[in-house]
Amino acid sequence: MSRAIMIQGTGSNVGKSMLVAGLCRAATRRGLSVAPFKPQNMSNNAAVTSDGGEIGRAQAMQAMACGKPLTTDMNPVLLKPETDVGSQVVVQGKRLTTVKARDYAALKPQLMQKVLQSFERLKSGNDLVIVEGAGSPAEVNLRAGDIANMGFAQAANVPVILAGDIDRGGVIAQIVGTQAVISPEDAALICGFMINKFRGDPSLFDDGYALISERTGWRGFGVLPYFPEAWKLPAEDALDIAGGRGSGALKVVCLGLSRIANFDDLDPLAQEEGVSLTVLCAGQPIPGDTDLVIIPGSKSTRGDLAFLRAQGWDVDLAAHVRRGGHVLGICGGYQMLGQRISDPEGIEGPAGDTPGLGLLAVETLMTADKRLTETGAVHAASGAPFRGYEIHIGRTDGADRARPFAHVEGRPEGALSSDGRVAGSYLHGMFRDDGFRAAWLQSLGAEASGQGYDATVEAALDQLATHMEAHLDIDAVLAAAR
């Protein structure tokens, strides 16, 4: 009989995604057929499924931990913020609508049906489903109609383990306070707690651990020390990649756009010893010694183009190109590099046209059709084959398309400036391909490490599972599932 267990957190970014991934790998290594599940996720960093849908990037990592192909049932509701007050709603892999936050509650009853439908499909095909919550169940102002935490757990009758983050401080109050504010009915579903991200000697927290158990009546499943290899796992939150990584000679800068999307392109570069990768925050200039500037994808291309200009990055980019630097625009970043972005139907916001950066002789027309597909391509300059994926709206054309970035099934894809220093492409995920990444780095005068990116992630997932086995009572966690 299939069972399920749910990991909820005392707040955002307490490590739920990583904990679920580690549990998925640990349970899979025990011979169980396991699937990850997150009822509702909010992220602009999505993964494309084999059936042409999209789910949150964290669920893609968790599926990898289970050795399973991606399915839209693993994350049936994905919210993709487009503005500060509104998000695109993706249901079972397909766009349903765009709503303002205050109007989202009216959709939830309809969405709960889809959530439970996807959950039951996963349960029917697996021994164990490990569920990840969103945010915190202590946000009781959002409890009515909830589909992400206790609302789902009650509807599906799934037991819950509450995870607290000791690294940010106040973990006793996090857990005891959660019990204090949720209803007795919801508290009854919580079968225990675990402590995440402990630094130092865990025995120093013995008294605090006992106090939590005494105050709540919940059993503890263990204290997990900080996992130092976490940076090798794909990031879902842009905050996880803010700042810099590496100290290699090739200096790569990514512009930290306000609606940055599908930035998984950066993870493989961050693991290259010869690369120094920096993600710029608002107000930071592009350093003068930068070799390559990456303009990443965006959920609001025209809005982020305005944001880019507000930081002065358009001026910095022009100077960077004059100095002989390279620029790569991916998806929305590719659209920004052109002469103009036209959105006559107001698909991404107010209807109108926005002048582009003028670094490529192309123009983009926004259209309602969304392209979601895995893609095989051949890099035009090096002849290196690679696989990636497309997840975008809009069509781009113009004179620089005569010099394509790549070829897809014999057709030109992307564009290249006449001097070859500015490139644009709709293809995400290209740097996961070890051969292409090596060829690309060589074209910029850097040597690749020769490491396999996917193999590195697989090894990190194994290390995570081993780490959790050493410090948590995994047998008890799995036994708590029902």
N, C-alpha and C positions, 0 to 999 in steps of 0.2 A: 504494500500500500504506500502510495506517495505521501511524503511529509513535507512540511515547510517550517522555516524559522525566519524571523524578521529582526534585522539589526536597525534600531533607531538610535538617534544621537541626541545629546542634550543641546545641540546647536549645530549651525552650519560649520563645515570644514573641521569636524572633530575626527575625521578619518574613516567615516562609514564605508566609502567606496573601497578603500584599501582593505579594511577588515573583511568585507564581503568577498573581495577577490582572494584573499588568503584562505578564508574558509572554503571557498569554491575549490581551490587547488588542493587543500588538505583533504576534503571529502572525496574529490576525484581520485586522489592517490590511494584512497581506501577502497577503490573499485566501485564507487557509487556513480550512477548517472545523475549529474547535477546541472541545474540551470540557474542563472541569475535572474532577478526580477526587480524592477523599480517601477511602481505604479505611475508615479509622476516625477519627471525630472525637469529642471530649468537650466538650460545650457545652450549656448550657441556653438559648442564644439561637438558636432554630431558625427556619427559613423554611418556609412551607407551599407544596407543589408543586401544580401544576394538577390532578394526579390524586389529590389528597387525602392525600398523604404529607408527611413532614417531613425536612429535611436541615439541616446546619449553616449558619449565616448567612454564613460566609465563602465557602462554595460558591455561595450565591446571588449574592454580589457577583462572584465569578469567572465565573459564568454570564452575568451582565450584561456583563462585560468581553468575553465571547465573542459577545454578541448572541443567546444561546440561552435558551429557556424552561427553567424548573427541572424536573429529573427526579430521582427518588429514586436512580437509578443513580449520580448524581454524588457521593453520600455514603452508601454502602450500610449502614454501621454507625455509628450515632450513640448515644453514651453520655450520658445526662442525669443528673448526680448528684442524688440525693434526700437523701442523708445523707453523713457523712464517710466511710462505709465501704461504701456501696452506690449503684448507679445503675440507672436504667431503660435497657434495651437496645432500641433501635429498629433494625429490620433492614429494609432496602429500604422505608423510610418508615413502617413499622407497628411498634407495640410488640410485642416478643416476650416479654419477662419483666423482672423486676427481680432483680438478683443482687448479692451482696456481692463486693467486690474479689477476695477469695481464691478465690471460686468461678468467677470469670469465665474462667479459663484452660480449664476443662472445656468451655466453649462454643466456643472459638476454632476448632477443626477444622470445626465446622458453619458457622461464620461465614465462614471463608476461602472455602468453596464459593460463598457468596452474593457475596462481594467479587469473586472472579474472574469470576463470571457477569455482574455489573454492568459490570466493566471491559471485558469482551469485547463487550458490547452497545454501549458507548460507542465502542470502537475501530472496530466495524463500520460506524458511522454518521458517522465523522469522519476528517479527514486526520491530526489530531494530538490526543493526549490529554496534558494536563499534570497530573501527579500531585503532590499535596502530602502529605508525611509528617506524623507527629505526634510531638511531644516530640523525642527524639533517638535515633539508632541506637546511641549510646554507652551507653545503658541496657541493657547486655548481660545483666543479671539478668532482663530481660523478653524476651530473644531467643527462647527456646523457645516455639514456637507463635505467634510474632509475626505480626500481620496488618497492621500500620500502617506499618512501615518496611522493613527489610531482608528480613523474612519475605515480605512482599508482592513486593518487588522481585525476589527470587530466584524466586518462584513464577511471576511474570509475565514474567521476563527483561526488566526495564526498567532502563536505565542511570540513575545517580543523580548529581546535582550537590549538593554539601554547602555549605550557607550558614552563615556565622558572623556574629555580631553584635559589631562592634568597639566599639559604644557602651557596652557593659557591661564592657569590658576583658577582657584575656586571650584575644584571638581566636586568637593563634598556638597557644596550648595547647588551645583549643577544637578546632581542626581537626587538629593533629598528634596530640593526645591521643585523638581519635576513632579515627584510624587505628591507634593503639597498642593499643586495647582490643577492637576488633572483629576478627572472624576474617579470615584471608587471603581466603577465598571471598567474604565480604561486601565487603571492601576492593577486590576486583577489579571490583566492579560500579560503584564510584565513578569517574567519568570526569573529575572536576575539582571546583573550589571557587569560591565567590564571597564577597566581603566586603560586608556590609550595614551601613547606618547610620553611615557615616564622616562626621565633622564636621571642617571645616578643609581644609587642603591635602592631597589624596590622595597627592601625590608623597612626602610625609613617611613614607608607609608602604611605599615601594618596597622597602627592605631586608627588612622583615617579610614582604612578599608573596613575595619571591624565596626567603626562608628556608622558608616553608611549602611551596612547590613543590619545593624541593631535598629537604626532609625526607620528603615524602610521595610524590614522583614524580607528583603530580597536576598538571594544568595549571590555571592560573587563568583565570577568565572575566571578571574585572574587580573593581574596587572601586566600590561604589555609594554616593555621598554621601547623607546624610540627606534624605528627601523631605519638605519642609515642608508640603505639602498633604495629607499622610496623614490628618489629622484630619477631612478632608471625606469620607473613605470610611467606610462603615458599620462600626461596631465589633463585633467578635465577643466579646471578653473584657471583662467588667465593669471590669477594672482600667484599660482604655483610656479609660473615661469618668469614672473617679474624680476627685474634685476639682471644679473649676469651669471653665466656658467662657463667654465673652462678658461684656460689661459694660453690657448694656441696662438700661433702667429697670424692666422687668417681672422680678421676682425669682421664679424657679421653682426649687423644691427637690425632688429625687427621693430617696426613702429607699433607701439602699444595702443592701438585704436580703441575708442570707447565702446564699440560694438564688435570687437575682434571675434572672428568665427573660424572654426576648423584650423586651429593653430597647431594641430598635431604634426604639421610639416616641420616644426621646430625640434621636436623630441629627438629624432635621429642625429640632427646636427649638433645638439647639445652634448651628445655622447662621443663626439669625435675629438680626439686629443689635439689635433692640429687646429681646432676652431675655438675662438673666443666668442661666445654668443651673448649679446646683450639685448634685452627687451626694454625699450625706452618707455618711461612714464611721461605723463603730461608735463610739459614745461622743460623737459630735458632736451638739449640740442643734439643733433647728430654729430658725433665726434669727427674731427677732421681727418683722422687716420683710419676711418672705416673703409674696408675693402668692398663689402657688399651690403646693400640695404634691401631688406625684404619688406614689402608692403603686403600684409596678410589679407585673408578674407575678412569680410565684414557682413553683418546682418543688416546694415543700413548704409549702403555705399555712398550715397550723396551726403547723408548726415555725417559719416565719418570723414568724408573729404573736407567738409567744413571744419571738423574737429582737427584734422591734419593741418589745415591752413592756420587755425587758431594757435597752434603750437609753434608756428614758424617753420614747420618741417618742409613746406614747399620751397622755401628759400634755401634751406639746408640741402635739399635734394638737388636743386639746380647747381649749387656750388659743388656738391659731391660729383655730379656728372662732369662738370667742367674740369675737375681734377683728375678725371679718368676713372672714377669709381664705377662699380657695377650696381644695377638695380634689378630686382626680380619682383614683379607683381603677380600675386596668386589670386585668382578668382576676383573678388571685389577690388583687390589691389591692382589687378590687371586692368579692370575697368577704369580705375582712377588715373592710370598712366596715360590714357588717351586724350583726345581733343575735347570730347564732350560726352556727357551722360544725359540721355533724354528719358524722362518718365512721364509721358503724356497722360497716362491713365492714373497716376498717383499710386502706383503699386507699393512703393516703399515709403510713401509719405505724401506731402503736397505735390501735386502735379507740376511739372516744369522741367527746365534744362539747367544743368550745372556745368560750367567749364571744367575740363579735366586739367591734369598737370602738364599736358602737352609734350610728354617725353616719348610717346608713340603716336604714329599717324594712324590712329584708329578711332572709331566712335562706337558708343554702346547705346542700344535701345532696350529699355526695360520692357519685358513682356510678362504676361501672367503665367506662362508655362514654366514649370520648374523642372530642371534636368537633374535626375538622381540616378547615377549609374556607376558601376565599376568599369574601369577602362584600361585597356592595354595600349601602350604607346611606344614610339621610338623617338628618342631625342634627335632632332635634326642635325645639330652640330657635331655630336660625337658618335651617332649611330647606336647608342646604348639603349636597349629596350628596358622598359619599366612598366609597372602597374600602378595605377592611381585611381582616383574616383572624382566624379563631378557632382556638385551640389550647388546649383545656382539658378537664378533667373537672369534673363537678358541675353541679347545677341550682340556680338562685337565684330565689326568689319572695318576695313580700311587698307590703305596702301602698304603698311608694314606687315599685313597678313601675307604678303607675297614672300616674306621671309619667316616661315613658321618656327615656333619653338619646338614643335614635335609633329609627328604624323600619327594619326589614329585611323587604323584600317585604310591606310593610303591617303587619307584626307588631311589637309593642313590643320594644325591646331595651334592657337596662340600667335604671337607676333614678336618680331625682333627689330630693333632699331638698325639703321644702316651701318653703324659702327660696331654693332654686336654687343654693346655694353648694357642696353636696357632690354629686358625680356618680360613678356607677359604670358600667362597661361591660365586656363581654367582648371588645370589638373592638380588636385590635392593629393597628398600622400606620396609624392614622387620620391622623396628622400628615404622612405622606408626600404627602397630597393637598393641593396648594397652596391651592385655594379654601377647603377646610374649615379649614386651618390659619390662614388669614387671618381667617376669620369667628370662629374660636375666640379668637384673640389680640385681635380687636376687642372681643369681649364682656368681655375682662378689661382693656380700656382701653389696649391696645397696638396699634401699627400694624405689619402685616407688611411685610417688605422687598420683596415682590413677586417674589422669586427663585423659580425652579423647582427643587425639591429634586432630582428625578431628573436634570434637566439639569446641576445642579451636580456630582452624582456622576459622570455621563458625562464631563464636562469634566475632572474629577480623574483619571479612569481614562486619558484621553488624555494628560494631563500626565505621569502615572506612566510610561506606555509610552514617551513621548518622553524622559523623564529616564533610563530604563533603556537606551534605544537610544544615548544620548550617552555612557554610562559603562561599559556591559557589552558584550561581544562577542555580541550576540544571534544573529548568523549562525552562530557556532560553537555556541551553545547549541542552536539548532534542528537543526543538523547532527549533534549528538550523539544526538539521538532515534533510536530504532530500534523 
